[in-house]
Amino acid sequence: MLNDTVRQQQGLGAMDDTATMAREFSPVERQALDHVWIHSARWLDLAERDGLRVMVRGEGCRLFDAQGRSYLDGLSGLYVVNVGHGRAEIGEAMAKQARELAYVSAASYTNLAAVQLGDVLAGLTPGDLNRFFFCSGGSEAIESAMKIAKQVQAMRGYPKRYKIIARRGGYHGATFGAMSITSSRSEKFFGPFMYGVSFVPSPNRYRNDFGVEGEAGDLLCAEAIEQEILAQGPDTVAAVIGEPVSVSNSNHVPSPRYWQRVREICDTHGVLLIMDEVINGFGRTGTMFATEQFGVVPDLMTMAKGLSSGYAPIAAVAVGEALFDEFKKQDVALAHLLTFGGQAVSCAAALKNIEILQREELPQRSAQQGKYLLGLLQELRPHPTVGDVRGLGLMCAVELVKDKATKEPFGFGPGAASHPYIRRLLELMEERGLLTRVFMALQLCPPLVVSKDEIDQMVTTVDESLSLAEREFGFA
C-alpha cells in the first residue's frame, strides 16, 4: 500500500473516522433541501446524513461549499470540467457574447459563434467529420445521432434499417431514446423502451463474457456485433453505438484492433458506426478525442461535457460528409429540432474552452498525469477489496470486489452504489475532502489541470478510506 507521506492540506474538512458528525444546515442548504430536486440522488442520502453539498465556488481542482469546506474534485464534476474550475476568461467570453447576441432560432438561422465553433471543431475531429449538429447536452446529442442514422438509412432506400445495437454496460444518457440504448435502464419505471434495440458484450479484460483474456477476448466481443447484425438481419440495422472507452462499464480499455474490427463489420453490412465521445472527448483520455488512439473514424461522433468544460450547456453530433451529402442531394431537412442548439453564448464558452485546452496542451498533460495517477493506483492492489486497476489518460478506475478469488462484485452497474460498503467508502472519502463516484469501480477522473501533489492527496485519501471501510466491514 502507499507510504503515508502525503497528508491532507489544511481546510479539507476532515471529520470523525467512524461516524458522520451531526451539524446544523445553513440557510442555503435548507433552501436546497426544500426546493431543489437533485438529479438521481436518493432523498435520505441528502436529508438524513451529512451528504448535502451546496457548492459556492471552484478553483482549479477544488470546490468550496456553503460551509466553507474545501474538496478535491476527483470526478471533474461529472467528467465535465476538463480545464478546471474558476476560469474567468471563459466567463468573460460568455458575457461579451451575451452583450452582442445571445440567441437566434436554430430552425432557420445560425450565429457567428456557432460558425466559428464549427470551423474550429472541423480542424480537430478525425477524418471527414466536419459537419456539426449542435445540441444542449449529451443525451440530446445521442438522440440526434440516432435520428440522423435512421433518417439517412431511409433516405438511402433502406426504410427498414431502424434498429440500434448497443453494448452491455454502456451508458448513453437519460432521455427516452438514450435510455433505451443504455443497458442499465430502469424497466420498472420507464418500460417499455424504444423498439429495435439489442445489446452485445463489451470488452472487459477482468470479466470477459467469453472467458478469453487480452486482445482475443476483445475481438470476440467485436465478432458478437457481427453475429447480432446477422441475427437481426442486416437490412434492419441502422447503427452500432459505443463509447471508445466506456466509463459506465468501469473503464475497460480495448485493443485498437477491437474498434478496427467493428469498423470493418459495419462497413461490410452497411451499418453506420456511432462513437460516443461525450465523456471521452476533449483530452480526457490523453488525446483530443479517444478515437485517435484506436485508428478508426466513425460515421457519427457525439460530444458534450468537455466541449465547454461545463461552463455552458452545449453538445454536438459530428457527421461525415457522405451522410450530410444525402440531405443535400435530396434537399430534405433533418426531421429534428432543438430550441437551444448552437446557442451563441454556449458556443462562445466552447470556443474559449478549446483555446485553453490547446494553449495549455491539456490533452498531453492528461496523458502524462494519467500515467502518474494510474501508477499510484496500482499500489492499492494489496487492499482486500481491490480487484483491478485500469484507465487511460485522466480516466482511471479501481474495481472493488467482495472476493478477489471469485471476483464477486458488491453489485452490478449503478446498483452497486447501494451496497453498505460502497456507501460507507464514499462517505469516508467525502469526509476527507475527496469527491468522486463509486459503483462497481471507484472512479478518479480529475480536471486535466490536476497537479501531482493533488493526485498524491487523492490517492492517499482513497487508500486511507479503503483501509477504514475494510476494517469496519471485516475485510481486513
Buried (B, 14 or more C-beta within 10 A) or exposed (E): EBEEEBEBEEEBBEBEEEEBEEEEBBEEBEEBBEEEEBEEEEEEBBEEEBBBBBBEEBEBBBBBBBBEBBBBBBBBBEBBBBBBBBBEEBBEBBEEBEEEEBBBEBEEEBBEBBEBBBEBBBEBBBBBBBBBBBBBBBBBBBBBBBBBBBBBBBBEEBEEBBBBBBBBBBBBBBBEBBBBBBBBBEEEEEEEBBEBBBBBBBBBBBBBBBEBEEBEBBBBBBBBBBEBBEEBEBEBBBBBBBBBBBBBBBBBBBBBBBBBBBBEBBEEBBBBBBBBBBBBBBBBBBBBBBBBBBEBBBBBBBBBBBBBBBBBBBBBBBBBEEBBEBBEEEEEEBEBEBEBBBBBBBBBBBBBBBBBBBEBEBBBBBBBBBBBBBEBBEBBEEBBBBBBBBBBBBBBBBBBBBEBEEEEBBBEBBBBBEBEBBBBBBBBBBBBBBBBBBBBBBBBBBBBBBEEEBBBBBBBBBBBBBBBBBEBBEBE
